[in-house]
């Protein structure tokens, strides 16, 4: 039995009930909210393991709700998947840059949504218990699932954490976008290559406050690498 809790933030009741039915069949605990205000109240009381957030909500948009949750230290690490009928590439990029960990376009099949949820939860929970990685002033604690720099916690979402963990365990090697997708996201989940660029930018932005953003280097025409050497 799956003990993890999923919050569905969707104002259209038939869609919300359809998603809820599928998740309950898969063994998840389910919370439901029809707008951003009730969603934030449920999050404060129950701390779900993941939130499915519809872009178009009646009060605050799902994208704005995602941004607010990612800025709050209490919910910054909670995975969020945006649900939307917006299928343009720029909309997907906006969603990811707004803090979403994944993006599912309507209409979607219950199987696809479940696969996306499981993939994001795996990324959020990944880590080798008890191992500590140190490089370039960063300390990554896989047991505590946190990153420290200068004694302060670096606020990272689950995907950025997984990216940094991969880079720190494979330093000085260049990886293409497709290789990063395969190693970090998993080869059985379809994600566009541009998604890598979005999460690299988010990782660099988080590290910038600690003067560590230069550790993530772009190798033109090849990909990215984690390096202690100046470019």
N, C-alpha and C positions, 0 to 999 in steps of 0.2 A: 504493500500500500504506500502510495506517495504521500508524504506528509507536508510537501511544500505548498505554499499558498500563492495563488495568482489573483491579482486584482484586475477586473475588467472595467474600463472606463469608457462607456459607450451609451449615447443618449437614445439610440434606436433600440427599443425593447426586443423586437424579434431577433436582431443580430446578437444582442447581448445574451439572450436566452440560448441561442444556437451555440455560441462559443462556450457558455457555461456548461451546457449539456455535454459537449465534447470533452471538455477538461475534466469534468467530474467522472466521466467514463474512463478517462486515462488515469484516474486516481488522485487528481489534485484537489486541494481545498480551494474554494472559489469565493471571492468577494465581488460585489457588483456596485458600481456607482454610475449615475446618469449625468454627472457634471463634475467639473474640476473641484468645486467646493466640497461636495460630499466625498470625492476621492481623497482629498487631503485629510479629511477627518478620519476616514478609514485607515489611511496610511499611518497616521499618528497613533491610532489605537491598536493596530494589528501588525504593522510592519511586514507587508507581503514580501515574498521572495522575488517577485517580478510583477510588473504592471503592463497590461495591454491598454494602450491609450489611443482612442480615436482622435484624428486631427481636428474634426469639426465638432466642437462641443458647444452647448448653448450659452455658457458664460465665458470662461477663459478658454482659448483654443488649446487643443492637445499639445501643440508644439510649444506654446507658452508655458503650459503646465510642466512639460518635460524640462524646459529651461529652469523653471523655478525649483523643481525637485533636484536637479543636478547641481544647483548653486547652494543648496542646503546641505550642510555637512552631515546631517542625520540621514539623508536619503541619497546622497551623491553616488553611492555605490550600488544602489538598487537598480537592477537592469530594467530597461524600458523598451518595449517594442511599439512603434507607431503603426496604427491601422488607418489607411486612407484610400480614397478613390483617386488621389492625385498620382498619376503614373509618369509624369515627366521627370527626366533625370535631375533637373535642378531642384525639383521638389524633394526628391530622395536625398540629395546632397544637403538641402536646407534642414531636413529632418535629422540627419546624422550629425551635422554641425551644431544643431540645437541640443544635442546630448543623447539622442536615441541610440540604443545599441543595435537595433535592427529596424527594418521597415518592411511592412507587408502591404501589398496593394490589393484593394478590393476589386472584384470578388476573389476570394481565396478559398481553397479547400481546407476542411478541418485537418487533414493529414499534413498539409504544408504548414499550417499554423502550429501544429503540435511539434513538427520537426524543428521549426524556428525557435520555439520556446525551449525545447530540450537542448538545442545547440547553444543558445545564449546562457542557459543555466549551467551547462558544462563549462563554458568559458569563465563564468563567474566563480565557479567552485574549484577550478583547476589550481594545482599547486602541489608541490612535494612536501609533506608534513615535516617540520623540523629543520628545513634547509634555509640558510640565510645566504643571500648573494650580495656582494659588495663590489662596487666599481664606480669610479668617477665621482665620489662623494654621495652616491646613492646606496641605501641599504634596503634590500627587498627581502621581507620576511614571508616565506611561503606558508608557514603555519598560521601566522596572524593575518595573512592576506593583506599586507600593507607595505607601503614604501615610505622610507624616511630619508630626509636630507637635512643635515645640520640640526638634528634633533627634532625636526618638525615633520608632520605627516604630509606627504604629497597627495593631494586629492585626485584619485584616478577612478574612472569607470572600469567595469570588468574587462572590456575589450582592450583599453589602454594598458591595464595591468598585465594582461596576457601578452600583449605586444612587447612591453618592456621586459617581462620575464624571459620571453624568447630571445630578445636582443641580448640581454645580459648573459644568457647561457650560450650564446653563439656570437660573441664579440669578434670584431674585426673581419667578419665575413659579410659579403654583399648578398642580399636576397632580393629577388625580383618581386613584383606585386603578386604574381601568381604563386610563387613559392610561399610568400607570407600568408596568402589566403589559405593555402593547403595546410600549412603548419600551425597557424593560429586559429583560423576559423574552422578548419576541417574540410577535407576533400568532398564530403558527402552533402555539403550545404552550398547552394548557389548564392554567391555574393559577387557583385560587380567589382572589377579591379579598382575603380575610382574610390570605392569605399575605403581602401587601404590609405589613400592620400588623406581622406577626411580624418581618420583615426590617428594618423601620424601627426597631423596638425594639432589635434586635440592633445596628444601626448606631449608634443613640444611646448604647447601653451602652458600645460600644467608644470612642466619642468623649468620653464623660463623664469618663474618666480624664484627659483633656487639656483639660477645660473647654470643649469644642467642641460638646457635644450640643445646645445652644440654637440652633445653626445650622440644624438640621432642625426646622421648625415645622409644627405641625398647624393647618390652617385649617378650622375647624368647618363641616361640611356641604359642603366643597369638596375637600379632599385635603391635600396636603403641599407645602411649598416650602423651598428653601434660601435663607436670607436673612441678611445681615450686620446687619440692623436689628432692634432689640429689639421683641418683640411688645407 
